[in-house]
């Protein structure tokens, strides 16, 4: 009853405004085709050291998005987005529209959408803090923040920007028949943008999964993540910085397959801080990126990690670009972080990428 009432309160201001007859919807088909050569080093088992991969700089995808004017400054909006493997032609994420699938309403009061959507902590990390924007070997997701990028069964509300300020909130229903707490997630952001400066603070909580019998798993992978991210565009260069606080076993990126072949399987940290600093320098058609990330493990295991990355993109046109990147992670005391990219988690402690990306 509380959930139904809360949803009605959010929708009612938008629904009241939809007085006029609706007009035909505008539909746009878009996509990205990205493929590159990936060379991994530092892995012991299960590693194809050189391969062709899809979605290295930006995940390959095919999407449909659109909106319909409902009158009274209200519009219906929707997006269906499927991941595609440019190297094999296979579907990514193991589902038809695994990247995004949502529908909603927007107006001068903001936008509310329902479906499979990006979580706010991931959006803050990629959109504000990372000069690599979540792609290539230098992606910040190798070390920083929460691993899951999207939530199912999510209600998301975003305010319009007012005098530079904006905010968002999400609630993902766990949809467990045993407890409303299992698999539930929620979060919020507040941001400020003025001229060349952008600042955003994000906080999220993701609860533990339940199994088919309703019994909580022996290991609690719940997580809490807080991230403060900022960038400053000086025209000649853009500076990036972020600081994150992570709690819970599921709060940091981790490869449970133990790619380094250690005799003792390492455990993910349940208490860590992230520090990120980076710069992007445009020079004509080229943009050069450099970043440094420190994972400070605050547990007794002290499994810290450092990532240094450098990369560049070269625009052949507005839609087509070449890219190259290198990153190396120094793991300490048995930590198991790996160098991945926009689509792949990676299996080694260093990686080189060379590829081509086309957007349409």
N, C-alpha and C positions, 0 to 999 in steps of 0.2 A: 504494500500500500504506500509506504514511504517513497519507494522508487518511482511508482506511477505518478505520485503527486509532484515529486521533484522534476520529472520529465515534462509534465504538463506545465509547470511554472516556467521552465525554460522555453518551451515552444509557443506559449500563448501570445507573447508580444509579437512574434513573427507571423503567427497565423491570423491575428486580428488585422494586420496590415494588408493581407492578400485579399483585396476587395474586387479588383478589376479582373476581367476575363484574361486567362493566360494566353501567351503567344507561343508559336512554335519554338522548340528548343534548338540552341546552337550546339552542334556536335563537332568535336575536334579529335582527330586521330593523330597520335604522336608516338615517338619511340626513340630509342638509342640502340645503335649497333656498335659494340665495342669488343675488340679482340686484340690480344697481345701475346708476346712471348714472355714467359715467366721462368726465371732461373732461380732455384732455391738452393741454399747451402746451409750446412749445419745440422741437418736432420740425419737420423741414424737408420730408421726403418720407415717403410711405406712412403717414400718420397721419390716422385718422378722429378729428377733434378732440373730438367729443362722441358717445358711443355708449352702448348698453345692454350691459353685460357680465355674465357669470355668474361666481360664485365670487369676489367682490371681497373680502369680509371673511373668508370661509372657503369653500374650494372646494365646489361643489355635488357631491353624491355619493349613491350608494345602496349599502348594504353589508349583508352577512350575516355574523354572527359567532356563535360558540357554543362550548360545551365539553361534554365527556362525562366523567363520573366513572368512572375505571377501577378504583377501589378502592385501598386502601393509600396514600391521600393523593396519588394521581396522577390528573391530568386531561388528556385530549386537548383541544387548543384549535385553532381555525381562524378565519380571516377572509378574506372575498372582498369587495373594495371597488372599485366602478366610478365613474369620474368622469362627470358628466352636465353638459352645457351648458344651464343654465336659460334662456338667451336664445334658443337654437335647438333644443334637444332632442337635439342630437347627442352622441355619445360623446366624452369627453375622453381625452387621452393616446394616442389612436390604437390602443387595444386594449381588450378587454372589461373586464378587471379591472386597469386600469393603475395604480390607486392602491396597492392592496395585495392580495397573494394569498399566504397562507402557512398552514402547518399545523405543529403541534408538541406538546410535552408540558410540563406544569408541575407543580410540587410544592413542598414546603417547601425543596427544594434550589435552587429557581429555575425558570427557563423556558428552553427551547431551541426555536427555531422555524426553519423552512426555507421559502424562497420569496422573493418580491419584497417588500422591506421598506424602511422609512426608514433612512437612514444616521444614525449617532449624532451627528455634528457638526451636522447640520440639526436634530435633535431638541433638542440642547442650546441652540442659538441661539434656537429658537422657544419652547421650554417654560420656559427659565430666564432668558434675557437680554432678550427683546423685549417691551415693554409692548403692542405691537400684535399679538403672537402670530402673526406671519407673514402678517397680513392687512391689507387696505386700503392706501392710498397710503404709509403710514408703515412698511410691513414692513421689517425689518432686512435681508432678503435682497436689497434693492436694491443694497446696497454691501458687506455683510459676508459672509464665509464662502464656502463652495463652492456652485456653482450647482445641481448634481444633488442631488435630494432623496431618491431611492430607488435601491436597487441590486437588480438581478436576481440569481438563483442564489445567494442569501445564507443563510448559517447565522448565527444570532444567539443569544447566551446572555446572560441577565440574572439577576443574583443577587437574592435577597430582601434587604430592608432590615434591617440588623443594627445596633442602637444608632445609627441615623441614617445609617450608611454603606451604599452600594450601588455596584455596578459592572456594566458590560456590555461585550461584545466581539462584533464581527462579522467575518465573512470572506466575501467575494463572489468566487466562482470566475469567472475570465475566460472559461473554456470555449473558448479558442482552440485549434485543432488544431496550431498552430505553436509555441506556447510557453505555459507555465503563468503567465508574468509578464504577458502582454498582457491588458489590460482587467481585471486583478485589483484588488480593493480590500480593505482591512482597516482596522480601527479599534477604539478602546476608550474607555471613559469611567470615571471614578470620581467619586462625588458624596457630599455630606454634607447632610443636612436635619435641622434641629432647631428646633422651634417656628416662629418667623416667618422663620428664615434658611435659604436654600438656596444651595449652592455646587456647581458641577460643572465638571470639566475633561475635555475631549474632544480626541482626536487621531485623524486618519485619513490614509490614503494611498490614492490612486487612480492606477493605472498607465495608460499610454497605450494607446489602441485599436490594433488591427492591421487591415490591409485584407484583402481576399479572397485575396491572394497570400502573405500572411504577412510582407510587407515593412513595417517600421515606418514610419509617415508621416513626411514631412520635418519637420513641426513636432510636437514632443513636448508634448502637452497633459497630461502627468502632473501631479499636484498633491499637496501636503502641507499640511494645515491643523491648527492647534492653537488651541483656544478655551478661555478661562477665563471662566465666566459666573456671576453671582450676583444674587440679589434679596433684599430685606428688607421684610417686610410689617409696617408700623407701624399697621395697621388704618385709620387716617385716610388713608394713602397707601402704595403699594408702590414702593420704589426699585429700579432696575435698572442693572446695569453689566456690561460685558464687554470683554475684550481678546483680539484674535486675531492670530495670526502665520500668514502664507500664503506658500507657495513653489511655483513652477511656473506656467506660462502658464495652465493650467486651474484655478488655485486661487481665482479671484475672479469675481464676476458680470460678464458682458460681452456686449454686443449686437454680434455680428459683422456685422450688416447696416448698421452705421454710420448710425443714424437722424438724426444732426445734419447730414449732408451735407457733412462737411469735405472739403477738397480732397485731403488726405492721410489715408488710412484709419488710424485709431489702432490701436495694438497693445495687447493686454491686458498688465497688469503681471505679472511673474514673481516679484516680491518686494514684499510689502505688509504693513502692520499695520493692524488695525481697532480703533477705540475707540468704545464705545457707552455712552451714559448716558440714562436715561429715568425717567419717573414715571407711575404710574396712580393717579388719585384717584377713589374711589367717592363718589357723592353721591345717596343714594336709589336710584332706578332707573337713574340715569345713571352712567357711568364716563368720565372724561376722561383722555386719554393725550397725553404729549409726549415726544419723543425727539430726540437729536442723535447723528449718526454721522460719524466722520471716517475716511476712507480715506487712509492715508499710504503713497504709492507711493515705495518706497525705491530705485527704479532711477534712471538718469540722466535719463530723460524727465520724472520728477517729476510724474506725472499724478495729483495728489491730487484728492479729491472730498469734499464735505461735504453731508450731508442733514439738514434740519430738518423735523420733522413734528408735526402736531397732529391729534387726532381725538377722537371720542366715540361711545359706544354707549348706547342707551336701551332697557331691557328692557320690552317691552309685556306679557310673561309669562315663564315659565320657559323657554319654547322659542322665542319670537319676539322679535326686537330690530331696532331701527332703528340705522343707523350713518352717520357722516359723517367725512371725513378730508381733510387737505390735506398735501402734501409737496412740497418743492423741493430739487433737487440742484444744487449749484454745482460744475461740472466745471472743472478747471484744466489748462492746457497740452495741450488736445486730448483729455482723458479723455472716455469715451463712456458713462457710467453713466446709467441711465434709471429713472424712477419707475414701478413696476409695482404689483401687488397679490398676493393669495393665489394667483391663477391665471395672470395675464398679466404678462409681463416689462415691458410698457410701451414707449412710443416717444418720450416727451418728457422734458424735465428738470423738469417740474412736473405735478401731477395733483390733481384734486378728485374725491372719491367721495361719492355719496349713495345709500343702498340699504336693503334689507330682507333679513333672514336668519331662516329658520325651521328648527329642528332637530326631528326626530322619531325 
